[in-house]
Structures are given as structure tokens and as C-alpha cells.
Amino acid sequence: MNWTHFVGGQRGGLDQVFLTPGLVLGRFPLGNGVLFTTGFGYQFAVSPHFQPNPLTPVYNHAFLITSRFNF
């Protein structure tokens, strides 16, 4: 879950909430104590559209990929 609150600007006072179902695979050893973790997901907006304000949501959905090197 990701929540964003806009403090100022055109979207000041508005909120956006996203859910991201996905899969994380990881802690694959790379050597010398370094591990690798990767994942992917699909993020989509669940906050209501504030009508007649066409500025919300900033974007509606996106695919995400993440990777990390763990020590």
C-alpha cells in the first residue's frame, strides 16, 4: 500500500492511495556475503476520483520492478 498526500500546489490537500499486489523472490547468494533480491508487481489507484477535479489521480496504474543487493 502506498499513500500520498499533496501539501501544496495544484493538488494541495488531495490524497492518493495505491495497492500493489506482487511477488518478491530473493536472497540469492552472489558471493562474498552479498545477496540479491528481486520482485515485480502491479500498482493501481484505489482512491476515489475527485470530480470535477481532473487532476486526481495523478496516474491510475503501473507495473513495477524492484531489485536489491543485501549485505
CHARMM-style PDB file with segment names, atoms N, HN, CA, C and O in Angstrom:
ATOM      1  N   MET     1       0.844  -1.166   0.000  1.00  0.00      PROA
ATOM      2  CA  MET     1       0.000   0.000   0.000  1.00  0.00      PROA
ATOM      3  C   MET     1       0.894   1.235   0.000  1.00  0.00      PROA
ATOM      4  O   MET     1       1.923   1.267   0.675  1.00  0.00      PROA
ATOM      5  N   ASN     2       0.499   2.234  -0.751  1.00  0.00      PROA
ATOM      6  HN  ASN     2      -0.337   2.208  -1.299  1.00  0.00      PROA
ATOM      7  CA  ASN     2       1.236   3.483  -0.860  1.00  0.00      PROA
ATOM      8  C   ASN     2       0.220   4.616  -0.764  1.00  0.00      PROA
ATOM      9  O   ASN     2      -0.765   4.635  -1.502  1.00  0.00      PROA
ATOM     10  N   TRP     3       0.458   5.553   0.137  1.00  0.00      PROA
ATOM     11  HN  TRP     3       1.259   5.537   0.737  1.00  0.00      PROA
ATOM     12  CA  TRP     3      -0.429   6.691   0.318  1.00  0.00      PROA
ATOM     13  C   TRP     3       0.366   7.963   0.095  1.00  0.00      PROA
ATOM     14  O   TRP     3       1.456   8.118   0.645  1.00  0.00      PROA
ATOM     15  N   THR     4      -0.167   8.877  -0.707  1.00  0.00      PROA
ATOM     16  HN  THR     4      -1.053   8.752  -1.154  1.00  0.00      PROA
ATOM     17  CA  THR     4       0.478  10.161  -0.978  1.00  0.00      PROA
ATOM     18  C   THR     4      -0.489  11.278  -0.628  1.00  0.00      PROA
ATOM     19  O   THR     4      -1.648  11.260  -1.042  1.00  0.00      PROA
ATOM     20  N   HSD     5      -0.006  12.255   0.140  1.00  0.00      PROA
ATOM     21  HN  HSD     5       0.936  12.270   0.477  1.00  0.00      PROA
ATOM     22  CA  HSD     5      -0.790  13.448   0.466  1.00  0.00      PROA
ATOM     23  C   HSD     5      -0.067  14.648  -0.133  1.00  0.00      PROA
ATOM     24  O   HSD     5       1.121  14.845   0.120  1.00  0.00      PROA
ATOM     25  N   PHE     6      -0.765  15.441  -0.916  1.00  0.00      PROA
ATOM     26  HN  PHE     6      -1.730  15.281  -1.122  1.00  0.00      PROA
ATOM     27  CA  PHE     6      -0.186  16.626  -1.536  1.00  0.00      PROA
ATOM     28  C   PHE     6      -0.371  17.815  -0.608  1.00  0.00      PROA
ATOM     29  O   PHE     6      -1.496  18.157  -0.244  1.00  0.00      PROA
ATOM     30  N   VAL     7       0.745  18.449  -0.223  1.00  0.00      PROA
ATOM     31  HN  VAL     7       1.658  18.171  -0.519  1.00  0.00      PROA
ATOM     32  CA  VAL     7       0.709  19.552   0.731  1.00  0.00      PROA
ATOM     33  C   VAL     7       0.373  20.873   0.051  1.00  0.00      PROA
ATOM     34  O   VAL     7      -0.415  21.652   0.586  1.00  0.00      PROA
ATOM     35  N   GLY     8       0.952  21.142  -1.114  1.00  0.00      PROA
ATOM     36  HN  GLY     8       1.592  20.510  -1.549  1.00  0.00      PROA
ATOM     37  CA  GLY     8       0.710  22.404  -1.801  1.00  0.00      PROA
ATOM     38  C   GLY     8       0.559  22.197  -3.288  1.00  0.00      PROA
ATOM     39  O   GLY     8       0.534  21.065  -3.772  1.00  0.00      PROA
ATOM     40  N   GLY     9       0.459  23.276  -3.998  1.00  0.00      PROA
ATOM     41  HN  GLY     9       0.480  24.196  -3.606  1.00  0.00      PROA
ATOM     42  CA  GLY     9       0.364  23.216  -5.456  1.00  0.00      PROA
ATOM     43  C   GLY     9      -1.055  22.968  -5.931  1.00  0.00      PROA
ATOM     44  O   GLY     9      -2.013  23.143  -5.178  1.00  0.00      PROA
ATOM     45  N   GLN    10      -1.181  22.563  -7.178  1.00  0.00      PROA
ATOM     46  HN  GLN    10      -0.403  22.421  -7.790  1.00  0.00      PROA
ATOM     47  CA  GLN    10      -2.498  22.349  -7.786  1.00  0.00      PROA
ATOM     48  C   GLN    10      -3.297  21.263  -7.080  1.00  0.00      PROA
ATOM     49  O   GLN    10      -4.526  21.328  -7.040  1.00  0.00      PROA
ATOM     50  N   ARG    11      -2.615  20.263  -6.523  1.00  0.00      PROA
ATOM     51  HN  ARG    11      -1.617  20.210  -6.556  1.00  0.00      PROA
ATOM     52  CA  ARG    11      -3.295  19.148  -5.867  1.00  0.00      PROA
ATOM     53  C   ARG    11      -3.268  19.270  -4.345  1.00  0.00      PROA
ATOM     54  O   ARG    11      -3.540  18.295  -3.645  1.00  0.00      PROA
ATOM     55  N   GLY    12      -2.946  20.444  -3.829  1.00  0.00      PROA
ATOM     56  HN  GLY    12      -2.726  21.236  -4.398  1.00  0.00      PROA
ATOM     57  CA  GLY    12      -2.835  20.662  -2.389  1.00  0.00      PROA
ATOM     58  C   GLY    12      -4.063  20.183  -1.627  1.00  0.00      PROA
ATOM     59  O   GLY    12      -5.190  20.539  -1.971  1.00  0.00      PROA
ATOM     60  N   GLY    13      -3.845  19.370  -0.583  1.00  0.00      PROA
ATOM     61  HN  GLY    13      -2.929  19.081  -0.303  1.00  0.00      PROA
ATOM     62  CA  GLY    13      -4.926  18.848   0.242  1.00  0.00      PROA
ATOM     63  C   GLY    13      -5.539  17.561  -0.268  1.00  0.00      PROA
ATOM     64  O   GLY    13      -6.376  16.977   0.420  1.00  0.00      PROA
ATOM     65  N   LEU    14      -5.152  17.092  -1.456  1.00  0.00      PROA
ATOM     66  HN  LEU    14      -4.471  17.567  -2.015  1.00  0.00      PROA
ATOM     67  CA  LEU    14      -5.701  15.851  -2.005  1.00  0.00      PROA
ATOM     68  C   LEU    14      -4.817  14.661  -1.628  1.00  0.00      PROA
ATOM     69  O   LEU    14      -3.639  14.822  -1.307  1.00  0.00      PROA
ATOM     70  N   ASP    15      -5.399  13.484  -1.671  1.00  0.00      PROA
ATOM     71  HN  ASP    15      -6.356  13.353  -1.931  1.00  0.00      PROA
ATOM     72  CA  ASP    15      -4.704  12.240  -1.345  1.00  0.00      PROA
ATOM     73  C   ASP    15      -4.822  11.261  -2.497  1.00  0.00      PROA
ATOM     74  O   ASP    15      -5.748  11.334  -3.305  1.00  0.00      PROA
ATOM     75  N   GLN    16      -3.857  10.335  -2.558  1.00  0.00      PROA
ATOM     76  HN  GLN    16      -3.105  10.276  -1.901  1.00  0.00      PROA
ATOM     77  CA  GLN    16      -3.917   9.200  -3.475  1.00  0.00      PROA
ATOM     78  C   GLN    16      -3.521   7.958  -2.716  1.00  0.00      PROA
ATOM     79  O   GLN    16      -2.578   7.990  -1.926  1.00  0.00      PROA
ATOM     80  N   VAL    17      -4.224   6.862  -2.942  1.00  0.00      PROA
ATOM     81  HN  VAL    17      -4.990   6.836  -3.584  1.00  0.00      PROA
ATOM     82  CA  VAL    17      -3.910   5.578  -2.317  1.00  0.00      PROA
ATOM     83  C   VAL    17      -3.759   4.543  -3.422  1.00  0.00      PROA
ATOM     84  O   VAL    17      -4.588   4.454  -4.327  1.00  0.00      PROA
ATOM     85  N   PHE    18      -2.674   3.752  -3.332  1.00  0.00      PROA
ATOM     86  HN  PHE    18      -2.000   3.824  -2.597  1.00  0.00      PROA
ATOM     87  CA  PHE    18      -2.393   2.708  -4.309  1.00  0.00      PROA
ATOM     88  C   PHE    18      -2.216   1.369  -3.600  1.00  0.00      PROA
ATOM     89  O   PHE    18      -1.701   1.317  -2.483  1.00  0.00      PROA
ATOM     90  N   LEU    19      -2.637   0.302  -4.239  1.00  0.00      PROA
ATOM     91  HN  LEU    19      -3.055   0.344  -5.146  1.00  0.00      PROA
ATOM     92  CA  LEU    19      -2.349  -1.059  -3.793  1.00  0.00      PROA
ATOM     93  C   LEU    19      -1.425  -1.701  -4.814  1.00  0.00      PROA
ATOM     94  O   LEU    19      -1.548  -1.449  -6.012  1.00  0.00      PROA
ATOM     95  N   THR    20      -0.495  -2.535  -4.343  1.00  0.00      PROA
ATOM     96  HN  THR    20      -0.394  -2.740  -3.370  1.00  0.00      PROA
ATOM     97  CA  THR    20       0.472  -3.173  -5.233  1.00  0.00      PROA
ATOM     98  C   THR    20       0.597  -4.658  -4.904  1.00  0.00      PROA
ATOM     99  O   THR    20       1.445  -5.038  -4.095  1.00  0.00      PROA
ATOM    100  N   PRO    21      -0.237  -5.509  -5.520  1.00  0.00      PROA
ATOM    101  CA  PRO    21      -0.005  -6.941  -5.368  1.00  0.00      PROA
ATOM    102  C   PRO    21       1.205  -7.341  -6.211  1.00  0.00      PROA
ATOM    103  O   PRO    21       1.417  -6.811  -7.301  1.00  0.00      PROA
ATOM    104  N   GLY    22       1.983  -8.269  -5.701  1.00  0.00      PROA
ATOM    105  HN  GLY    22       1.811  -8.700  -4.815  1.00  0.00      PROA
ATOM    106  CA  GLY    22       3.173  -8.664  -6.450  1.00  0.00      PROA
ATOM    107  C   GLY    22       3.855  -9.864  -5.843  1.00  0.00      PROA
ATOM    108  O   GLY    22       3.318 -10.526  -4.955  1.00  0.00      PROA
ATOM    109  N   LEU    23       5.044 -10.134  -6.333  1.00  0.00      PROA
ATOM    110  HN  LEU    23       5.480  -9.596  -7.054  1.00  0.00      PROA
ATOM    111  CA  LEU    23       5.831 -11.280  -5.902  1.00  0.00      PROA
ATOM    112  C   LEU    23       7.273 -10.842  -5.704  1.00  0.00      PROA
ATOM    113  O   LEU    23       7.851 -10.174  -6.562  1.00  0.00      PROA
ATOM    114  N   VAL    24       7.854 -11.222  -4.565  1.00  0.00      PROA
ATOM    115  HN  VAL    24       7.385 -11.764  -3.868  1.00  0.00      PROA
ATOM    116  CA  VAL    24       9.255 -10.934  -4.281  1.00  0.00      PROA
ATOM    117  C   VAL    24       9.997 -12.255  -4.171  1.00  0.00      PROA
ATOM    118  O   VAL    24       9.581 -13.154  -3.439  1.00  0.00      PROA
ATOM    119  N   LEU    25      11.083 -12.366  -4.893  1.00  0.00      PROA
ATOM    120  HN  LEU    25      11.420 -11.636  -5.488  1.00  0.00      PROA
ATOM    121  CA  LEU    25      11.937 -13.558  -4.867  1.00  0.00      PROA
ATOM    122  C   LEU    25      13.285 -13.140  -4.341  1.00  0.00      PROA
ATOM    123  O   LEU    25      13.797 -12.082  -4.708  1.00  0.00      PROA
ATOM    124  N   GLY    26      13.868 -13.959  -3.485  1.00  0.00      PROA
ATOM    125  HN  GLY    26      13.452 -14.819  -3.187  1.00  0.00      PROA
ATOM    126  CA  GLY    26      15.135 -13.439  -3.092  1.00  0.00      PROA
ATOM    127  C   GLY    26      15.975 -14.145  -2.088  1.00  0.00      PROA
ATOM    128  O   GLY    26      15.727 -15.244  -1.593  1.00  0.00      PROA
ATOM    129  N   ARG    27      17.025 -13.363  -1.842  1.00  0.00      PROA
ATOM    130  HN  ARG    27      17.226 -12.470  -2.244  1.00  0.00      PROA
ATOM    131  CA  ARG    27      18.178 -13.737  -1.065  1.00  0.00      PROA
ATOM    132  C   ARG    27      18.958 -14.818  -1.794  1.00  0.00      PROA
ATOM    133  O   ARG    27      19.314 -15.854  -1.231  1.00  0.00      PROA
ATOM    134  N   PHE    28      19.211 -14.539  -3.065  1.00  0.00      PROA
ATOM    135  HN  PHE    28      18.922 -13.698  -3.523  1.00  0.00      PROA
ATOM    136  CA  PHE    28      20.061 -15.408  -3.874  1.00  0.00      PROA
ATOM    137  C   PHE    28      21.513 -15.029  -3.618  1.00  0.00      PROA
ATOM    138  O   PHE    28      21.869 -13.865  -3.804  1.00  0.00      PROA
ATOM    139  N   PRO    29      22.373 -15.964  -3.199  1.00  0.00      PROA
ATOM    140  CA  PRO    29      23.771 -15.639  -2.907  1.00  0.00      PROA
ATOM    141  C   PRO    29      24.556 -15.312  -4.179  1.00  0.00      PROA
ATOM    142  O   PRO    29      24.486 -16.034  -5.173  1.00  0.00      PROA
ATOM    143  N   LEU    30      25.305 -14.203  -4.122  1.00  0.00      PROA
ATOM    144  HN  LEU    30      25.362 -13.616  -3.314  1.00  0.00      PROA
ATOM    145  CA  LEU    30      26.167 -13.801  -5.233  1.00  0.00      PROA
ATOM    146  C   LEU    30      27.639 -13.968  -4.895  1.00  0.00      PROA
ATOM    147  O   LEU    30      28.492 -13.808  -5.768  1.00  0.00      PROA
ATOM    148  N   GLY    31      27.950 -14.284  -3.650  1.00  0.00      PROA
ATOM    149  HN  GLY    31      27.257 -14.414  -2.941  1.00  0.00      PROA
ATOM    150  CA  GLY    31      29.335 -14.442  -3.214  1.00  0.00      PROA
ATOM    151  C   GLY    31      29.772 -13.302  -2.327  1.00  0.00      PROA
ATOM    152  O   GLY    31      29.212 -12.208  -2.397  1.00  0.00      PROA
ATOM    153  N   ASN    32      30.769 -13.546  -1.490  1.00  0.00      PROA
ATOM    154  HN  ASN    32      31.223 -14.434  -1.433  1.00  0.00      PROA
ATOM    155  CA  ASN    32      31.335 -12.550  -0.573  1.00  0.00      PROA
ATOM    156  C   ASN    32      30.278 -11.945   0.359  1.00  0.00      PROA
ATOM    157  O   ASN    32      30.372 -10.773   0.724  1.00  0.00      PROA
ATOM    158  N   GLY    33      29.285 -12.730   0.737  1.00  0.00      PROA
ATOM    159  HN  GLY    33      29.209 -13.682   0.441  1.00  0.00      PROA
ATOM    160  CA  GLY    33      28.250 -12.265   1.652  1.00  0.00      PROA
ATOM    161  C   GLY    33      27.199 -11.368   1.041  1.00  0.00      PROA
ATOM    162  O   GLY    33      26.368 -10.828   1.772  1.00  0.00      PROA
ATOM    163  N   VAL    34      27.198 -11.186  -0.265  1.00  0.00      PROA
ATOM    164  HN  VAL    34      27.873 -11.625  -0.859  1.00  0.00      PROA
ATOM    165  CA  VAL    34      26.215 -10.346  -0.952  1.00  0.00      PROA
ATOM    166  C   VAL    34      25.073 -11.223  -1.446  1.00  0.00      PROA
ATOM    167  O   VAL    34      25.292 -12.270  -2.053  1.00  0.00      PROA
ATOM    168  N   LEU    35      23.846 -10.775  -1.174  1.00  0.00      PROA
ATOM    169  HN  LEU    35      23.667  -9.924  -0.680  1.00  0.00      PROA
ATOM    170  CA  LEU    35      22.644 -11.485  -1.607  1.00  0.00      PROA
ATOM    171  C   LEU    35      21.841 -10.588  -2.544  1.00  0.00      PROA
ATOM    172  O   LEU    35      21.918  -9.362  -2.458  1.00  0.00      PROA
ATOM    173  N   PHE    36      21.074 -11.201  -3.436  1.00  0.00      PROA
ATOM    174  HN  PHE    36      21.012 -12.196  -3.506  1.00  0.00      PROA
ATOM    175  CA  PHE    36      20.285 -10.452  -4.416  1.00  0.00      PROA
ATOM    176  C   PHE    36      18.810 -10.779  -4.228  1.00  0.00      PROA
ATOM    177  O   PHE    36      18.441 -11.947  -4.109  1.00  0.00      PROA
ATOM    178  N   THR    37      17.961  -9.744  -4.201  1.00  0.00      PROA
ATOM    179  HN  THR    37      18.261  -8.795  -4.298  1.00  0.00      PROA
ATOM    180  CA  THR    37      16.513  -9.889  -4.080  1.00  0.00      PROA
ATOM    181  C   THR    37      15.867  -9.116  -5.217  1.00  0.00      PROA
ATOM    182  O   THR    37      16.290  -8.005  -5.536  1.00  0.00      PROA
ATOM    183  N   THR    38      14.836  -9.702  -5.833  1.00  0.00      PROA
ATOM    184  HN  THR    38      14.492 -10.605  -5.574  1.00  0.00      PROA
ATOM    185  CA  THR    38      14.133  -9.032  -6.913  1.00  0.00      PROA
ATOM    186  C   THR    38      12.628  -9.261  -6.759  1.00  0.00      PROA
ATOM    187  O   THR    38      12.201 -10.194  -6.080  1.00  0.00      PROA
ATOM    188  N   GLY    39      11.850  -8.419  -7.382  1.00  0.00      PROA
ATOM    189  HN  GLY    39      12.197  -7.660  -7.934  1.00  0.00      PROA
ATOM    190  CA  GLY    39      10.406  -8.565  -7.309  1.00  0.00      PROA
ATOM    191  C   GLY    39       9.709  -7.761  -8.385  1.00  0.00      PROA
ATOM    192  O   GLY    39      10.314  -6.917  -9.047  1.00  0.00      PROA
ATOM    193  N   PHE    40       8.422  -8.039  -8.550  1.00  0.00      PROA
ATOM    194  HN  PHE    40       7.931  -8.725  -8.012  1.00  0.00      PROA
ATOM    195  CA  PHE    40       7.619  -7.293  -9.506  1.00  0.00      PROA
ATOM    196  C   PHE    40       6.189  -7.214  -8.972  1.00  0.00      PROA
ATOM    197  O   PHE    40       5.775  -8.021  -8.139  1.00  0.00      PROA
ATOM    198  N   GLY    41       5.455  -6.236  -9.464  1.00  0.00      PROA
ATOM    199  HN  GLY    41       5.791  -5.581 -10.141  1.00  0.00      PROA
ATOM    200  CA  GLY    41       4.079  -6.049  -9.031  1.00  0.00      PROA
ATOM    201  C   GLY    41       3.313  -5.166  -9.989  1.00  0.00      PROA
ATOM    202  O   GLY    41       3.856  -4.649 -10.966  1.00  0.00      PROA
ATOM    203  N   TYR    42       2.043  -5.007  -9.687  1.00  0.00      PROA
ATOM    204  HN  TYR    42       1.602  -5.427  -8.893  1.00  0.00      PROA
ATOM    205  CA  TYR    42       1.162  -4.156 -10.475  1.00  0.00      PROA
ATOM    206  C   TYR    42       0.484  -3.188  -9.518  1.00  0.00      PROA
ATOM    207  O   TYR    42      -0.286  -3.608  -8.654  1.00  0.00      PROA
ATOM    208  N   GLN    43       0.760  -1.906  -9.661  1.00  0.00      PROA
ATOM    209  HN  GLN    43       1.386  -1.565 -10.362  1.00  0.00      PROA
ATOM    210  CA  GLN    43       0.231  -0.880  -8.772  1.00  0.00      PROA
ATOM    211  C   GLN    43      -0.988  -0.236  -9.415  1.00  0.00      PROA
ATOM    212  O   GLN    43      -0.962   0.117 -10.594  1.00  0.00      PROA
ATOM    213  N   PHE    44      -2.077  -0.081  -8.622  1.00  0.00      PROA
ATOM    214  HN  PHE    44      -2.099  -0.368  -7.664  1.00  0.00      PROA
ATOM    215  CA  PHE    44      -3.272   0.569  -9.153  1.00  0.00      PROA
ATOM    216  C   PHE    44      -3.894   1.468  -8.086  1.00  0.00      PROA
ATOM    217  O   PHE    44      -3.827   1.184  -6.890  1.00  0.00      PROA
ATOM    218  N   ALA    45      -4.498   2.554  -8.553  1.00  0.00      PROA
ATOM    219  HN  ALA    45      -4.552   2.784  -9.524  1.00  0.00      PROA
ATOM    220  CA  ALA    45      -5.113   3.540  -7.660  1.00  0.00      PROA
ATOM    221  C   ALA    45      -6.434   3.005  -7.123  1.00  0.00      PROA
ATOM    222  O   ALA    45      -7.238   2.447  -7.870  1.00  0.00      PROA
ATOM    223  N   VAL    46      -6.652   3.180  -5.816  1.00  0.00      PROA
ATOM    224  HN  VAL    46      -6.000   3.633  -5.209  1.00  0.00      PROA
ATOM    225  CA  VAL    46      -7.920   2.798  -5.203  1.00  0.00      PROA
ATOM    226  C   VAL    46      -8.621   4.003  -4.584  1.00  0.00      PROA
ATOM    227  O   VAL    46      -9.734   3.870  -4.076  1.00  0.00      PROA
ATOM    228  N   SER    47      -7.990   5.175  -4.616  1.00  0.00      PROA
ATOM    229  HN  SER    47      -7.085   5.283  -5.029  1.00  0.00      PROA
ATOM    230  CA  SER    47      -8.615   6.377  -4.080  1.00  0.00      PROA
ATOM    231  C   SER    47      -9.692   6.853  -5.053  1.00  0.00      PROA
ATOM    232  O   SER    47      -9.593   6.626  -6.259  1.00  0.00      PROA
ATOM    233  N   PRO    48     -10.713   7.507  -4.524  1.00  0.00      PROA
ATOM    234  CA  PRO    48     -11.791   7.976  -5.409  1.00  0.00      PROA
ATOM    235  C   PRO    48     -11.320   9.115  -6.301  1.00  0.00      PROA
ATOM    236  O   PRO    48     -10.389   9.843  -5.959  1.00  0.00      PROA
ATOM    237  N   HSD    49     -11.967   9.257  -7.436  1.00  0.00      PROA
ATOM    238  HN  HSD    49     -12.723   8.665  -7.715  1.00  0.00      PROA
ATOM    239  CA  HSD    49     -11.705  10.390  -8.326  1.00  0.00      PROA
ATOM    240  C   HSD    49     -12.489  11.577  -7.799  1.00  0.00      PROA
ATOM    241  O   HSD    49     -13.704  11.494  -7.621  1.00  0.00      PROA
ATOM    242  N   PHE    50     -11.800  12.683  -7.548  1.00  0.00      PROA
ATOM    243  HN  PHE    50     -10.813  12.751  -7.693  1.00  0.00      PROA
ATOM    244  CA  PHE    50     -12.456  13.870  -7.038  1.00  0.00      PROA
ATOM    245  C   PHE    50     -12.997  14.672  -8.217  1.00  0.00      PROA
ATOM    246  O   PHE    50     -12.244  15.373  -8.892  1.00  0.00      PROA
ATOM    247  N   GLN    51     -14.265  14.573  -8.457  1.00  0.00      PROA
ATOM    248  HN  GLN    51     -14.877  14.004  -7.909  1.00  0.00      PROA
ATOM    249  CA  GLN    51     -14.888  15.286  -9.559  1.00  0.00      PROA
ATOM    250  C   GLN    51     -15.407  16.617  -9.046  1.00  0.00      PROA
ATOM    251  O   GLN    51     -15.877  16.655  -7.908  1.00  0.00      PROA
ATOM    252  N   PRO    52     -15.362  17.687  -9.776  1.00  0.00      PROA
ATOM    253  CA  PRO    52     -14.933  17.765 -11.164  1.00  0.00      PROA
ATOM    254  C   PRO    52     -13.434  17.994 -11.323  1.00  0.00      PROA
ATOM    255  O   PRO    52     -12.998  18.463 -12.374  1.00  0.00      PROA
ATOM    256  N   ASN    53     -12.631  17.674 -10.299  1.00  0.00      PROA
ATOM    257  HN  ASN    53     -12.985  17.293  -9.445  1.00  0.00      PROA
ATOM    258  CA  ASN    53     -11.188  17.902 -10.369  1.00  0.00      PROA
ATOM    259  C   ASN    53     -10.525  16.819 -11.222  1.00  0.00      PROA
ATOM    260  O   ASN    53     -10.404  15.681 -10.769  1.00  0.00      PROA
ATOM    261  N   PRO    54     -10.093  17.143 -12.445  1.00  0.00      PROA
ATOM    262  CA  PRO    54      -9.477  16.139 -13.321  1.00  0.00      PROA
ATOM    263  C   PRO    54      -8.032  15.824 -12.951  1.00  0.00      PROA
ATOM    264  O   PRO    54      -7.388  15.017 -13.622  1.00  0.00      PROA
ATOM    265  N   LEU    55      -7.510  16.449 -11.893  1.00  0.00      PROA
ATOM    266  HN  LEU    55      -8.033  17.105 -11.348  1.00  0.00      PROA
ATOM    267  CA  LEU    55      -6.110  16.254 -11.535  1.00  0.00      PROA
ATOM    268  C   LEU    55      -5.874  14.996 -10.707  1.00  0.00      PROA
ATOM    269  O   LEU    55      -4.718  14.621 -10.507  1.00  0.00      PROA
ATOM    270  N   THR    56      -6.905  14.333 -10.221  1.00  0.00      PROA
ATOM    271  HN  THR    56      -7.844  14.637 -10.384  1.00  0.00      PROA
ATOM    272  CA  THR    56      -6.747  13.174  -9.368  1.00  0.00      PROA
ATOM    273  C   THR    56      -7.373  11.973 -10.033  1.00  0.00      PROA
ATOM    274  O   THR    56      -8.485  12.116 -10.544  1.00  0.00      PROA
ATOM    275  N   PRO    57      -6.781  10.831 -10.076  1.00  0.00      PROA
ATOM    276  CA  PRO    57      -5.442  10.519  -9.629  1.00  0.00      PROA
ATOM    277  C   PRO    57      -4.384  11.004 -10.608  1.00  0.00      PROA
ATOM    278  O   PRO    57      -4.665  11.207 -11.790  1.00  0.00      PROA
ATOM    279  N   VAL    58      -3.156  11.188 -10.106  1.00  0.00      PROA
ATOM    280  HN  VAL    58      -2.928  11.022  -9.146  1.00  0.00      PROA
ATOM    281  CA  VAL    58      -2.059  11.643 -10.944  1.00  0.00      PROA
ATOM    282  C   VAL    58      -1.791  10.595 -12.018  1.00  0.00      PROA
ATOM    283  O   VAL    58      -1.611  10.932 -13.189  1.00  0.00      PROA
ATOM    284  N   TYR    59      -1.766   9.345 -11.626  1.00  0.00      PROA
ATOM    285  HN  TYR    59      -1.912   9.072 -10.675  1.00  0.00      PROA
ATOM    286  CA  TYR    59      -1.791   8.258 -12.598  1.00  0.00      PROA
ATOM    287  C   TYR    59      -2.585   7.117 -12.017  1.00  0.00      PROA
ATOM    288  O   TYR    59      -2.774   7.044 -10.803  1.00  0.00      PROA
ATOM    289  N   ASN    60      -3.050   6.230 -12.860  1.00  0.00      PROA
ATOM    290  HN  ASN    60      -2.896   6.289 -13.846  1.00  0.00      PROA
ATOM    291  CA  ASN    60      -4.011   5.228 -12.467  1.00  0.00      PROA
ATOM    292  C   ASN    60      -3.372   3.872 -12.155  1.00  0.00      PROA
ATOM    293  O   ASN    60      -3.780   3.215 -11.197  1.00  0.00      PROA
ATOM    294  N   HSD    61      -2.381   3.440 -12.941  1.00  0.00      PROA
ATOM    295  HN  HSD    61      -2.050   3.974 -13.719  1.00  0.00      PROA
ATOM    296  CA  HSD    61      -1.795   2.122 -12.744  1.00  0.00      PROA
ATOM    297  C   HSD    61      -0.414   2.042 -13.384  1.00  0.00      PROA
ATOM    298  O   HSD    61      -0.070   2.829 -14.266  1.00  0.00      PROA
ATOM    299  N   ALA    62       0.373   1.061 -12.913  1.00  0.00      PROA
ATOM    300  HN  ALA    62       0.093   0.422 -12.197  1.00  0.00      PROA
ATOM    301  CA  ALA    62       1.723   0.882 -13.456  1.00  0.00      PROA
ATOM    302  C   ALA    62       2.276  -0.479 -13.027  1.00  0.00      PROA
ATOM    303  O   ALA    62       1.934  -0.994 -11.963  1.00  0.00      PROA
ATOM    304  N   PHE    63       3.133  -1.049 -13.870  1.00  0.00      PROA
ATOM    305  HN  PHE    63       3.411  -0.631 -14.735  1.00  0.00      PROA
ATOM    306  CA  PHE    63       3.899  -2.237 -13.496  1.00  0.00      PROA
ATOM    307  C   PHE    63       5.171  -1.777 -12.797  1.00  0.00      PROA
ATOM    308  O   PHE    63       5.765  -0.774 -13.191  1.00  0.00      PROA
ATOM    309  N   LEU    64       5.595  -2.499 -11.764  1.00  0.00      PROA
ATOM    310  HN  LEU    64       5.112  -3.315 -11.444  1.00  0.00      PROA
ATOM    311  CA  LEU    64       6.783  -2.144 -11.001  1.00  0.00      PROA
ATOM    312  C   LEU    64       7.754  -3.311 -10.957  1.00  0.00      PROA
ATOM    313  O   LEU    64       7.347  -4.469 -10.868  1.00  0.00      PROA
ATOM    314  N   ILE    65       9.039  -2.997 -11.019  1.00  0.00      PROA
ATOM    315  HN  ILE    65       9.370  -2.056 -11.091  1.00  0.00      PROA
ATOM    316  CA  ILE    65      10.108  -3.986 -10.859  1.00  0.00      PROA
ATOM    317  C   ILE    65      11.077  -3.428  -9.825  1.00  0.00      PROA
ATOM    318  O   ILE    65      11.417  -2.246  -9.865  1.00  0.00      PROA
ATOM    319  N   THR    66      11.518  -4.265  -8.906  1.00  0.00      PROA
ATOM    320  HN  THR    66      11.241  -5.225  -8.873  1.00  0.00      PROA
ATOM    321  CA  THR    66      12.452  -3.829  -7.888  1.00  0.00      PROA
ATOM    322  C   THR    66      13.580  -4.847  -7.761  1.00  0.00      PROA
ATOM    323  O   THR    66      13.386  -6.036  -8.011  1.00  0.00      PROA
ATOM    324  N   SER    67      14.748  -4.374  -7.375  1.00  0.00      PROA
ATOM    325  HN  SER    67      14.906  -3.407  -7.172  1.00  0.00      PROA
ATOM    326  CA  SER    67      15.875  -5.273  -7.099  1.00  0.00      PROA
ATOM    327  C   SER    67      16.742  -4.661  -6.017  1.00  0.00      PROA
ATOM    328  O   SER    67      16.856  -3.440  -5.905  1.00  0.00      PROA
ATOM    329  N   ARG    68      17.351  -5.531  -5.223  1.00  0.00      PROA
ATOM    330  HN  ARG    68      17.258  -6.523  -5.315  1.00  0.00      PROA
ATOM    331  CA  ARG    68      18.188  -5.069  -4.107  1.00  0.00      PROA
ATOM    332  C   ARG    68      19.378  -5.979  -3.945  1.00  0.00      PROA
ATOM    333  O   ARG    68      19.312  -7.179  -4.210  1.00  0.00      PROA
ATOM    334  N   PHE    69      20.471  -5.383  -3.501  1.00  0.00      PROA
ATOM    335  HN  PHE    69      20.524  -4.408  -3.286  1.00  0.00      PROA
ATOM    336  CA  PHE    69      21.656  -6.138  -3.092  1.00  0.00      PROA
ATOM    337  C   PHE    69      21.720  -6.056  -1.576  1.00  0.00      PROA
ATOM    338  O   PHE    69      21.847  -4.968  -1.015  1.00  0.00      PROA
ATOM    339  N   ASN    70      21.633  -7.199  -0.915  1.00  0.00      PROA
ATOM    340  HN  ASN    70      21.530  -8.083  -1.371  1.00  0.00      PROA
ATOM    341  CA  ASN    70      21.651  -7.273   0.548  1.00  0.00      PROA
ATOM    342  C   ASN    70      23.036  -7.659   1.035  1.00  0.00      PROA
ATOM    343  O   ASN    70      23.689  -8.520   0.445  1.00  0.00      PROA
ATOM    344  N   PHE    71      23.489  -7.022   2.116  1.00  0.00      PROA
ATOM    345  HN  PHE    71      22.958  -6.322   2.595  1.00  0.00      PROA
ATOM    346  CA  PHE    71      24.792  -7.302   2.685  1.00  0.00      PROA
ATOM    347  C   PHE    71      24.656  -8.021   3.985  1.00  0.00      PROA
ATOM    348  OT1 PHE    71      25.660  -8.345   4.619  1.00  0.00      PROA
TER     349      PHE     71
END
